[in-house]
Amino acid sequence: MIMITGATGNFGRPLVAELAAQGSKVRALTRTPERADLPAGVEPCDSAAPDFAGVSALVLNIAGAPGSTAALLGAAKAAGVRRVVTLSSLLVATEGASPARGSTAALHRDLEEAVEADFPQWTHLRPGAFASNALQWAAQLRAGDVVHGPYAGACTAPVHEADLAAVAVRALLGEELLGLAPSLTGPQELTFAEQVETLGVVLDRPLRYQEISPAAAKAAMLAHSTWVQEEMIDSLLSFLAGTVGRPALVSGEVERLLGRPALTYAQWAEANAAAFAAVS
């Protein structure tokens, strides 16, 4: 049995679907099990009371268990779980050995170290920006043709969550990724402005990105988040500022691990176009 935290999120859903399609037994943690809409055969489980009976492997997404990761790992260890795959962050690799306290890199490295200390089999997936981060613009684009956000020139290589899920399946079911922490990116670097332009091509609309100040962006993030800490937002904004005018890392690890080309941001946009459709 494999337990998935954040099972109904942008990473969790494709992972649960792929594991279920391969015949793996999956227990899906979610805050709303009665509305989870999971594939046939997948067991929903309330994240407030995780049931580790029969679980041999855990996928730990800090966003899927905010504030409770220590308790979750303690319960997993007590239940005899041997393998843990963490959804970490590329920032752990890029910010060096001593990230700032409270930063995204520090929080994820603390999680990695906790897993390494207590579980004999582990893999840390370190993705860069998710393609689905663009969903943060959906409400603006349903209402109009302009996205307001920080750092129009911020440059990343967005990774498709389906690719990330496929790598996670290899980490869960195989042996080749044990003890490793692959850096996972998409195949193409794009600025925020270019991502919005790509959405415009897919939607056949004249979309554009209008830059706002970091302070205004931080205020908006704090207003719309129920769990993200202020230090994490500061870390994110600092990271984005540092990417302006610099080429993004394109690791090639997705292609190497999966033996096929990585999915592009444009492919993600085409598959998710309905989320941005203008309200008539």
ChimeraX attribute file (.defattr): number of C-alpha atoms within 10 A of each C-alpha:
attribute: neighborCount
match mode: 1-to-1
recipient: residues
	/A:1	16
	/A:2	23
	/A:3	28
	/A:4	26
	/A:5	28
	/A:6	23
	/A:7	30
	/A:8	23
	/A:9	14
	/A:10	18
	/A:11	23
	/A:12	24
	/A:13	21
	/A:14	19
	/A:15	26
	/A:16	25
	/A:17	20
	/A:18	18
	/A:19	21
	/A:20	17
	/A:21	12
	/A:22	9
	/A:23	11
	/A:24	17
	/A:25	17
	/A:26	24
	/A:27	25
	/A:28	26
	/A:29	26
	/A:30	25
	/A:31	19
	/A:32	14
	/A:33	17
	/A:34	11
	/A:35	10
	/A:36	16
	/A:37	12
	/A:38	18
	/A:39	16
	/A:40	9
	/A:41	13
	/A:42	18
	/A:43	15
	/A:44	24
	/A:45	23
	/A:46	15
	/A:47	21
	/A:48	13
	/A:49	11
	/A:50	18
	/A:51	16
	/A:52	22
	/A:53	11
	/A:54	14
	/A:55	19
	/A:56	17
	/A:57	23
	/A:58	25
	/A:59	27
	/A:60	24
	/A:61	22
	/A:62	18
	/A:63	15
	/A:64	23
	/A:65	19
	/A:66	13
	/A:67	11
	/A:68	12
	/A:69	17
	/A:70	14
	/A:71	11
	/A:72	20
	/A:73	20
	/A:74	12
	/A:75	15
	/A:76	25
	/A:77	16
	/A:78	10
	/A:79	15
	/A:80	15
	/A:81	24
	/A:82	16
	/A:83	25
	/A:84	28
	/A:85	26
	/A:86	24
	/A:87	25
	/A:88	27
	/A:89	23
	/A:90	22
	/A:91	23
	/A:92	24
	/A:93	16
	/A:94	13
	/A:95	15
	/A:96	11
	/A:97	11
	/A:98	10
	/A:99	18
	/A:100	14
	/A:101	12
	/A:102	16
	/A:103	22
	/A:104	26
	/A:105	26
	/A:106	22
	/A:107	18
	/A:108	23
	/A:109	21
	/A:110	13
	/A:111	21
	/A:112	22
	/A:113	10
	/A:114	15
	/A:115	23
	/A:116	16
	/A:117	9
	/A:118	17
	/A:119	16
	/A:120	13
	/A:121	20
	/A:122	26
	/A:123	26
	/A:124	28
	/A:125	23
	/A:126	21
	/A:127	25
	/A:128	22
	/A:129	20
	/A:130	21
	/A:131	24
	/A:132	18
	/A:133	12
	/A:134	19
	/A:135	16
	/A:136	12
	/A:137	18
	/A:138	18
	/A:139	15
	/A:140	15
	/A:141	24
	/A:142	16
	/A:143	14
	/A:144	16
	/A:145	15
	/A:146	16
	/A:147	23
	/A:148	17
	/A:149	20
	/A:150	21
	/A:151	23
	/A:152	22
	/A:153	19
	/A:154	22
	/A:155	25
	/A:156	26
	/A:157	25
	/A:158	29
	/A:159	27
	/A:160	28
	/A:161	22
	/A:162	20
	/A:163	24
	/A:164	24
	/A:165	21
	/A:166	17
	/A:167	21
	/A:168	24
	/A:169	19
	/A:170	15
	/A:171	25
	/A:172	23
	/A:173	14
	/A:174	10
	/A:175	11
	/A:176	12
	/A:177	21
	/A:178	18
	/A:179	15
	/A:180	13
	/A:181	22
	/A:182	19
	/A:183	23
	/A:184	29
	/A:185	30
	/A:186	31
	/A:187	22
	/A:188	18
	/A:189	18
	/A:190	20
	/A:191	21
	/A:192	25
	/A:193	21
	/A:194	17
	/A:195	24
	/A:196	24
	/A:197	18
	/A:198	20
	/A:199	25
	/A:200	19
	/A:201	15
	/A:202	16
	/A:203	17
	/A:204	10
	/A:205	16
	/A:206	13
	/A:207	20
	/A:208	21
	/A:209	21
	/A:210	14
	/A:211	16
	/A:212	14
	/A:213	11
	/A:214	17
	/A:215	12
	/A:216	12
	/A:217	18
	/A:218	17
	/A:219	12
	/A:220	12
	/A:221	16
	/A:222	14
	/A:223	9
	/A:224	9
	/A:225	9
	/A:226	9
	/A:227	10
	/A:228	14
	/A:229	14
	/A:230	15
	/A:231	14
	/A:232	17
	/A:233	19
	/A:234	17
	/A:235	20
	/A:236	17
	/A:237	18
	/A:238	13
	/A:239	16
	/A:240	19
	/A:241	18
	/A:242	13
	/A:243	17
	/A:244	17
	/A:245	11
	/A:246	12
	/A:247	14
	/A:248	19
	/A:249	20
	/A:250	19
	/A:251	17
	/A:252	16
	/A:253	17
	/A:254	26
	/A:255	18
	/A:256	11
	/A:257	17
	/A:258	13
	/A:259	9
	/A:260	9
	/A:261	13
	/A:262	22
	/A:263	20
	/A:264	17
	/A:265	25
	/A:266	16
	/A:267	13
	/A:268	19
	/A:269	25
	/A:270	14
	/A:271	11
	/A:272	16
	/A:273	15
	/A:274	12
	/A:275	14
	/A:276	21
	/A:277	16
	/A:278	16
	/A:279	9
	/A:280	5
